[in-house]
Each structure stands twice: as C-alpha cells, then as structure tokens.
Amino acid sequence: MAVEQVFHMNGGVGETSYANNSSVQKKVMMRARTILEESINKMFCTNLPTCLKVADLACSSGPDALLVASNIIDIVNETSLRLKVETPTFQFFLSDLFGNDFNAIFKSLPEFYHTLKQDTRCLINATPGTFYGSLFPSNSIHFFHSSFSLH
C-alpha cells in the first residue's frame, strides 16, 4: 500500500478530526516563528520578488493550515516596512497528500482574507501530492516550509 493511502489527516471537524486534535502542531509552529523570521530575512537580503511564492509542504487541514501563511505574511509585511520596500503579492501553495481535507481549508478562506491588511494581496492554491515526488516546476518557489511532517 502506498504511503499516500496510509498517512493522512482525519478530515472534517468531528471528535477525531485533525482540526480538533492539532494543538501540539500549533504550539510547534508558534515556537518556530523566530526561525521562520530569520529564514525570511535572509531570503530578503538576496531576493525581493514582486510575487512571493511559498510552498507549505504537509500543510494539514483545519485551523493550522493557514497559520503558516498568516505568520509569513506578518513577517514579510514587517520586514518590508523596515526595509522601506513594497510588500509583495503572496502566492501560497498548500500541499499535502491527496486524502487531505482541502475543502475545510477553502471554507476558511473568507475569514482568513478578512483578517489580512487591506492592501495585502494573497492567493491560496492547493497542490495535492507527495513531496517525495515532483510538485512544482524548477525554480518556481521562493520559500519552502514544512513544520510537522513525516520525513
């Protein structure tokens, strides 16, 4: 049996769903924020794209799925302000196995967009598949993120 069929999150919002049982993952993402800030600041020293393309590998589902995007947007906005450069457009590729509940993520997008600063331009895409294979064309992503996945 393929890994993609064995390892997946429990979808929906029920008692055993990932959405209701992911507090540990959220704590890890919040504690790793300083590492995320350092990485983004290093990237900004060498590359200032007009559209920042970010891949979140093993993005999960539920409330944590957009936490990484939110953190990255906040960090880039702060960095852009400090460097006195224009904030880029954001394009996030949320990637997880085919069994991920991408619909739960899409349903939370209106609320996510509502929380963004008015002038923040952000596009969210789903890219189902395994990161053990090819998910993106060469040189198409500026920043890869993976906080809590099987390696």
C-alpha positions as CSV (number, residue, x, y, z in Angstrom):
1,M,0.0,0.0,0.0
2,A,1.3,3.4,-1.0
3,V,2.4,5.9,1.7
4,E,-0.2,8.4,0.3
5,Q,-3.0,5.9,1.2
6,V,-1.7,5.2,4.7
7,F,-0.7,8.5,6.1
8,H,-3.3,11.2,6.0
9,M,-5.2,13.5,8.4
10,N,-8.7,12.8,9.6
11,G,-10.8,15.3,7.7
12,G,-13.8,17.2,8.8
13,V,-14.5,18.7,12.2
14,G,-15.5,15.7,14.2
15,E,-14.1,14.4,17.5
16,T,-11.2,12.5,15.9
17,S,-10.5,15.1,13.1
18,Y,-7.2,16.7,12.8
19,A,-8.8,20.1,13.1
20,N,-9.8,19.3,16.7
21,N,-6.6,17.5,17.6
22,S,-3.8,19.6,16.4
23,S,-2.9,21.8,19.4
24,V,0.7,20.3,19.6
25,Q,1.3,21.2,16.0
26,K,0.1,24.7,16.5
27,K,2.5,25.1,19.5
28,V,5.4,23.9,17.4
29,M,4.6,26.4,14.6
30,M,4.4,29.3,17.1
31,R,7.7,28.3,18.8
32,A,9.4,28.1,15.4
33,R,8.3,31.5,14.4
34,T,11.8,33.1,15.2
35,I,13.4,30.5,12.9
36,L,10.9,31.5,10.2
37,E,11.7,35.2,10.7
38,E,15.4,34.5,10.4
39,S,14.9,32.5,7.2
40,I,12.6,35.1,5.6
41,N,15.0,37.9,6.5
42,K,17.9,36.0,4.9
43,M,15.9,35.4,1.8
44,F,15.0,39.2,1.6
45,C,18.7,40.0,1.6
46,T,19.2,38.3,-1.7
47,N,15.8,38.2,-3.3
48,L,12.9,40.7,-3.4
49,P,10.3,39.2,-5.6
50,T,7.2,41.1,-6.6
51,C,5.2,37.9,-6.0
52,L,6.5,35.8,-3.2
53,K,5.7,32.1,-3.9
54,V,5.6,29.9,-0.8
55,A,5.0,26.2,-0.7
56,D,3.7,24.8,2.6
57,L,4.6,21.1,2.5
58,A,2.3,18.9,4.6
59,C,0.1,21.8,5.3
60,S,-2.6,19.7,7.1
61,S,-6.2,20.8,7.3
62,G,-8.2,22.8,9.8
63,P,-7.2,25.9,11.6
64,D,-3.4,25.3,11.4
65,A,-3.4,25.1,7.7
66,L,-3.4,28.9,7.3
67,L,-1.4,29.7,10.4
68,V,1.9,29.4,8.4
69,A,0.6,31.7,5.7
70,S,-0.5,34.2,8.3
71,N,2.8,34.2,10.0
72,I,4.8,34.6,6.8
73,I,2.6,37.5,5.7
74,D,3.1,39.2,9.0
75,I,6.9,38.7,8.9
76,V,7.2,39.9,5.3
77,N,5.0,42.9,6.0
78,E,7.2,43.9,9.0
79,T,10.4,43.3,7.0
80,S,9.1,45.3,4.0
81,L,8.2,48.2,6.3
82,R,11.6,48.1,8.0
83,L,13.5,47.9,4.7
84,K,11.1,50.5,3.1
85,V,10.3,48.3,0.1
86,E,6.9,47.4,-1.3
87,T,5.2,44.4,0.1
88,P,5.0,41.6,-2.5
89,T,1.9,39.8,-3.6
90,F,1.7,36.4,-1.8
91,Q,1.0,33.1,-3.6
92,F,0.8,30.1,-1.2
93,F,0.7,26.6,-2.5
94,L,-0.8,24.4,0.3
95,S,0.5,20.9,-0.3
96,D,-0.5,17.7,1.3
97,L,-1.4,14.1,0.4
98,F,-4.4,13.5,-1.8
99,G,-6.5,12.5,1.3
100,N,-6.2,15.9,2.9
101,D,-9.4,17.8,3.5
102,F,-8.6,20.7,1.3
103,N,-12.3,21.7,1.3
104,A,-12.1,22.5,5.0
105,I,-9.2,24.9,4.2
106,F,-11.1,26.5,1.3
107,K,-14.2,27.1,3.6
108,S,-12.0,29.0,6.0
109,L,-10.5,31.3,3.3
110,P,-13.2,34.1,3.6
111,E,-12.4,34.6,7.3
112,F,-8.6,34.4,6.5
113,Y,-8.9,37.0,3.8
114,H,-10.9,39.2,6.1
115,T,-8.0,39.2,8.7
116,L,-5.4,40.5,6.2
117,K,-4.4,44.1,5.9
118,Q,-6.5,45.8,3.3
119,D,-3.6,46.3,0.9
120,T,-2.3,42.7,1.2
121,R,-2.6,40.7,-2.0
122,C,-2.7,37.0,-1.3
123,L,-3.6,34.0,-3.5
124,I,-4.1,30.5,-2.0
125,N,-3.7,27.3,-4.1
126,A,-3.9,23.6,-3.3
127,T,-1.2,21.3,-4.6
128,P,-2.1,17.8,-3.6
129,G,0.6,15.1,-3.8
130,T,3.7,13.8,-2.0
131,F,6.8,15.9,-1.6
132,Y,8.8,12.8,-2.2
133,G,8.0,13.4,-5.9
134,S,7.8,16.4,-8.1
135,L,5.2,19.0,-7.1
136,F,6.5,22.2,-8.7
137,P,8.5,23.2,-11.8
138,S,12.2,24.0,-11.2
139,N,12.9,27.5,-9.8
140,S,9.2,28.3,-9.3
141,I,9.0,28.6,-5.5
142,H,10.9,31.2,-3.4
143,F,10.3,29.7,0.0
144,F,9.5,26.1,1.2
145,H,8.0,25.5,4.6
146,S,7.5,22.2,6.4
147,S,6.9,22.3,10.1
148,F,5.4,19.0,11.2
149,S,5.5,16.2,8.6
150,L,6.9,12.7,8.3
151,H,10.4,12.6,6.9
